[in-house]
């Protein structure tokens, strides 16, 4: 079986592995489409996720430039062959999509599609998407379709795994939303219990001071001092409630297991390769472990979101009675001195504050085009 430059079991395995590495739904859709187009050597590929209103909640294409896609206009509706794939749930393999009686045309900027292969993506009994390819890069038989039965079988295999990847992505996003909602609810209760009583006392004291200003200025002054003290206490309570947002997993699983889990999620959610090693680590006091975790999270965020790194390696190892965290990436890098002078520190000030707050040190090695290495050392308890 031949499908262009990438073919056979290795190509299928590579495509399935790429899908499994992503957790964000949009990333999963893009990976499915790009993998299908490459495997079957087609000019165009697309995947639509239907909504409940006759349109598509998401529609991802590959083989069309951003400018061309913008010129095409709004997302397509569920009509014609797309509707047939969604509603009839049958594969569609056509020699010329334009001659099919269900064809209803397309916008002026839309590329011309000729031979066509499409099929639904099913999860149990539900059709959750429509995947199609067009214009296979091969000689076409007279009046025939460039896509073969073998292509259809291969795309069906890909669609089965795409259904799993999409379902997992949806579950991940729902679980994340639930986690955020639970944390917001917990914080709301915390703020109510810790701060509302202080604010109520502050209000009553301020009212008393206002009533005493004219007839007893000395007592009014005392009440105003009490207002200032209550306001400071309320601010401290608020700050403590926010700082207390310590990840529950850190208490339950410890630093190494928490980091390993979070890095596994990041490795699957991003195209970059993210790895973790922990060598000879011994548990540290809570403050040190939380500081190490927060610095690791900040450094990972910078590497994956800003530095466009392809590889990020995180390690934690024992050093004396304490530990050393190291986050190294091969991203864009920067000049630490220039960044400091410009006032753009990419969270470096925050990381240094966290390190010094637990008696530790933070070092940063970076240069434009040379990646970045951040190392944080903390003492033991």
N, C-alpha and C positions, 0 to 999 in steps of 0.2 A: 504494500500500500504506500503510495507516494503522495505527499501533500506539500511539495515545495521544499524550501530550504530547511524547515524543521519538520521532521516526520517521525512516525513510529512511536514506540512505547515511551522512549525518553522524552519526547516532546509532550506527550499527554501527561506524563508524570510531572514534568516541569510546570505545566499549566495548572494542574491540580494543586501542586505545592504552593504556587503563587497565590491561588485563591485562598488557601487555608491560612496564609500569613497575614491576612487583613481582617479587621473586625469592624471597621466603619463601613456602613452599607454602601456609601458612594464609592469608596475604594474597591470594595468587592465587585460592584457593577463594572467599574472601569477595567478591572483585571480580567473579568469574564469576557468582556467584549474584545479586549486586546488579544487575549489568548485564543479566542475562537477565530478571529481574523487571521492571526499568524499561523495557526494550525492548519486551516483550510485554504490558506493563500488566496484570500479575497481582497478586493479593493476596499470594500466597505463592510462595517459590522455595526449593529445597534442592538440595544436591549431596553425595553420599556417595562416599567412597573406600573400597572394600572391603578387608578384611583376608583372611587365609587361614584364618579360623576361623568363617566364617559370619556375621560382623558387619561393622562399619565401623571402619576405623582413624581416619577423620575424617568428620564430618558437619556441614555448615554450612548454616544457614537464614537467610532474609531475610523480614521481614514478621511475625516473631514476637518479642515482647518478651523480655528476659532473664528476667523473672519467670515468664512463661508457659513459656518453654523449660525453666526449672528445674523447674517443676511437672509437665511432661510426663514427666520421669524419664530412665531410661537411654537410650542410643542404640538405635535400632531394629536389628533383626536383618535378615539377607538373606532376606526372605520375601515372598510375594504379588507385587505388581506390581514392587516394587523388585528382587526376584530375577529376574523375567522380563526386565527391562531389562538386568541384568548377565549373565544366562546365555544368553538368546536373542538379545541384542544387536539388538533391533528397537525402533523408536519405538513409543510407546504414547500414543494420543490418544483420550480417553474423555469422553463426555457427563456421566457421573456415576460417579466412581470407586467409590462405595459399592455400586453395583449390579453391579460386575464380579465374576464368580465367584471370582476370585483374592483378593478383598478379605477381610482377616482382622481388621478392626477396628483401633482405636487407643486410646491411653490417654484417660482422662476429660478431662484438661486439653488434649488435642490439639484444634486448631481443626478445624471441619468443612470438608473439601475436597469439591468437587463436580466441575466440569469439570477435566480433567487433561491435561497434555502432558508427556511424559517421553521421554528417549532416552539411550542410552549414550554415554559419551565414550571414544573408541577411540584408541589409539596403536599404529599398525601392526595387528597381529592381536590385541592385548591390550585388554580392556575395563578402563580404569583408573578409571572413575567412572560414576555415574548422576546425571543432571541432570533435575530436573522442576519444573514450574510448576503452580499450581492457582488456580482461581477468577479467571478473566479478568474484568476490569472492563468489561463490555459487556453489552448485552441478549442473552439466550440464546434461540435458536430453540427451539420446542417439541420437547423430547426430543433436542435437538442440543447440540453442544459449542461453547463460546464460542471455543475455539482453532481456527484455520483451517489449511488446507494451507500458506498463506503463512507463518503463525507457525511451523509445523513446519520449513519450509525455512530460516527465519531462525535458529531455535534450532540447527538442524543446522550452519549456518555458524559460529555462535558456538561450538558444541561442538568443531568442528575446530580452531579457534584455541585453545580452552581446552586441548585435548590438547597442543598445542605449548607453551603457557605452563606447564602442569603438568609436562611433561617437562623443560623448562628449569629450573624451580624445583627439581625433584628433583636434576638434575645439579649445580646450584649448591650445594645443601645437601651433596651427597656430596663435591664437590670441597673445600668448606670443612671438612668433617669430616676428609678426607684431609690437608689442609694443617695442621690442628690436631694430628692424630696424628703427622705428620712432624716438626712443631716440638717436640712433647713428646719424641719419640724423640731428636732432636738434642740437646735440653736434657739429657736423661738421660745421654747419652754425655758431654756437656760436663761435667756435674757429676761424673760418675764419674772422668773423666780429671783434672780440675782440683782436685777437693776430696778424693777418697777417700784419696790418698796422704798429704795433710796430716793427715787425721783418723787414719790408721793410725799416723803418727809421733807424733801427740798422745797416742794411747792408750799406746804403748810408753813415752813419756817420763813420763806420769802413773804408770805401773806402776813405773818405776824410782824416781821420787820417793817413792812409797809404801814401797818397800823400803829406802830410805835414811833415812827419817824418824828411826828410833830410833838407828841406829849412826853416822850422819854427817849431822846436821841441816844443816850448811853446804852440803854437796853437794845435799841434798834441796831446799834453798831455791833453789839454782841451777837444778835441774831444773824446779821449779815456775815459775820465771821463763820457762824455755823452753816450758813448757806454755802460758803466757799468750801468748807470742809466736806459737806455732804456731796457737793458737785465733784470734788476730787475722788471721794469714795465711789461714786457712781461710775466715774471714768475708769477707776481701777477695776471695778467689777466687770465692766464691759470689756476691758482689755483682757482680763482673765478668762472671760467666756470665749473670746475669739482664740486666744492662745491655747485654750484647753481642747481645741479641735485636733487633738492628737489621734492619728489613725488607730482605730480599734485593733487592727491586725498587728500593730506594733506591740501591743500589750499581750495579745493572744499568741502570736507566732514568733515574735522576736525580729530583730533587724534583718538577719540574713534571709529568712523565709519571706518576709514582707518585700524586700528588695527583689528577690528572685521572682516572685509572683508578678510584681509590677513591671519588671523588665520583660518577662515573657509576654505580657499583654502588649507592651510597647513594640516588641519585636514583631508581633503578629499584626499590629495596627498600622505600622509604617513600612515603607519600602526599604528603609535602612535596616541593616543587620545590627541588632543590639544584643550583646552578650554579657554574662555576669559570672564572676568567680568569687568564692569566699574561701580564704585559706587560713586555718588555725584561729579563727575568730573566737573570742570569748565574750560573753554577754557583758555589757557595760550598763551603768546607771541610765535611767530613763531619759534624762536631759541630754546626755551625750548621744544616745541612739536616735532620739528625735532630730537632733541637729544634723547628724550624719544623713538621715533619711531626707530631710528637707533640702540639704545642699545637693544630694544626688538628684532629687526631683528637679531642682532648678537647673542644674547642669545638663540634665537630659533634655529638658524643655528647650534650652538654648541650642543644643546640638541638633535636635530633630526639627525644630520650628524655624530657627533663624540661620544656622550654619550650613544647612543643606548637606549634612553628613551622610555618607553611605555606610559607614561602620562606626559604631560606638561601643566601647568596651568599658564595663564598670567592674571594679574589683574592691573588695574589702579584705584586709589582712591584719593580723595581729602585729603590733609593734610595742615591745615592752609590755607594760600593763594596760596600754590603750589600743588604738586601732588607727589605720590609715585607709581612707576612701580615695579611690582614684577613678576619674571619669575622663577617658581619652577619646577624641573623635578625629576623623579625617576631613572635617568640613572646611568652610571658607577661612576660618581663623581670623585674627585681628591683631592690631597693635595695642597691647594693654595700656601703654603709656598714652597713646593718642586718644584712645577711648576715654581714659580718665580725664584728660584735658578737655575733651568735648562734653563731658558730663553724661555720656551715654555708657553705662556700665553693665548693661545686660544682666542685671541682678547680682553683679559682683559685690557691691556694697552690702546687700542683704546676706549673701553667703559669708562674707568676712565677719559681719556682725554675729551671725549664728555660730561661727567657729570660735570667735573670741568670747562669746557669751558662755561657753562651756570650757574655757581655758585652752582652746585649741588654736591651730594656725591654718591658714589657707594660702596656697601658692598657685599661681596661674602661669602657665607657659603657652604662648600662642604667637603666631605670626601670620600675616596674610598669605593664604594659600597653603598653610602648613598645619592646619588643624589646631586643636586646643586640648590641653591637658590640665585638669583641675585636680589638685590633691589637697585633702583636708586630713590633718592629724589631730586626734583628741587624746587626752590622757585618760587613764583608768579612774575608777571612782575610789 
